[in-house]
Amino acid sequence: MAMPRPTVAQFAYGSCTVVFSTLAMLLISRTSSGVGVAVVAVTALALGLLVALTVPSARPRRVAPVRLASTQRTRVPAASAEPVRATVPAPAREGMREGVREPVRQRAAS
C-alpha cells in the first residue's frame, strides 16, 4: 500500500516546528557541546514529525446530492414530437411601402 503524500500544511507546520523548537531548546539549554546540540536536533526533528503527522490531512470534498422537485418524470415519445414551424416577416424599412421591394443591385465581377 502506497503512503499518501504530505500536504503543504504538513510540510509548513513540521518545518516551522523543527526550526523554532531547535532555537528555543538551544537558547534554553545553553549547550555548546556537540552531543548536546545533536540531542536537541534529534528532539526537534521528532517533535516536527509528530506535529506534521497530527495535522489533519486534506479530505476530498463531499458534494451534497441534488434532489429533484418531482421524482416522477413525464416522458414524451419521440415519434409524437412535431417540429415547430414559424414564419417571421422581414423588418420593414423606413420610407418604403409594404409589399414593394427594390431589386438588389450588385456590380458584376470583373
HUUR-V206925 format. One record per residue. N is the residue number from 1. RES is the residue in one small letter. D_FIRST is the distance of its C-alpha to the first C-alpha in whole Angstrom. Layout:
BEGIN
N_RES_D_FIRST + N_RES_D_FIRST
END
This chain:
BEGIN
1_m_0 + 2_a_4 + 3_m_7 + 4_p_9 + 5_r_12 + 6_p_15 + 7_t_18 + 8_v_22 + 9_a_23 + 10_q_21 + 11_f_22 + 12_a_25 + 13_y_26 + 14_g_24 + 15_s_26 + 16_c_29 + 17_t_29 + 18_v_28 + 19_v_32 + 20_f_34 + 21_s_33 + 22_t_34 + 23_l_37 + 24_a_38 + 25_m_37 + 26_l_39 + 27_l_42 + 28_i_42 + 29_s_42 + 30_r_44 + 31_t_43 + 32_s_44 + 33_s_42 + 34_g_39 + 35_v_38 + 36_g_38 + 37_v_37 + 38_a_34 + 39_v_33 + 40_v_34 + 41_a_31 + 42_v_28 + 43_t_29 + 44_a_29 + 45_l_26 + 46_a_24 + 47_l_26 + 48_g_25 + 49_l_21 + 50_l_22 + 51_v_23 + 52_a_21 + 53_l_18 + 54_t_20 + 55_v_21 + 56_p_20 + 57_s_17 + 58_a_19 + 59_r_18 + 60_p_19 + 61_r_23 + 62_r_24 + 63_v_27 + 64_a_30 + 65_p_31 + 66_v_34 + 67_r_37 + 68_l_40 + 69_a_43 + 70_s_44 + 71_t_42 + 72_q_45 + 73_r_45 + 74_t_48 + 75_r_48 + 76_v_51 + 77_p_51 + 78_a_51 + 79_a_54 + 80_s_56 + 81_a_55 + 82_e_58 + 83_p_58 + 84_v_60 + 85_r_63 + 86_a_64 + 87_t_67 + 88_v_67 + 89_p_71 + 90_a_71 + 91_p_71 + 92_a_75 + 93_r_76 + 94_e_79 + 95_g_82 + 96_m_82 + 97_r_83 + 98_e_81 + 99_g_81 + 100_v_83 + 101_r_80 + 102_e_81 + 103_p_80 + 104_v_77 + 105_r_79 + 106_q_77 + 107_r_78 + 108_a_78 + 109_a_75 + 110_s_77
END
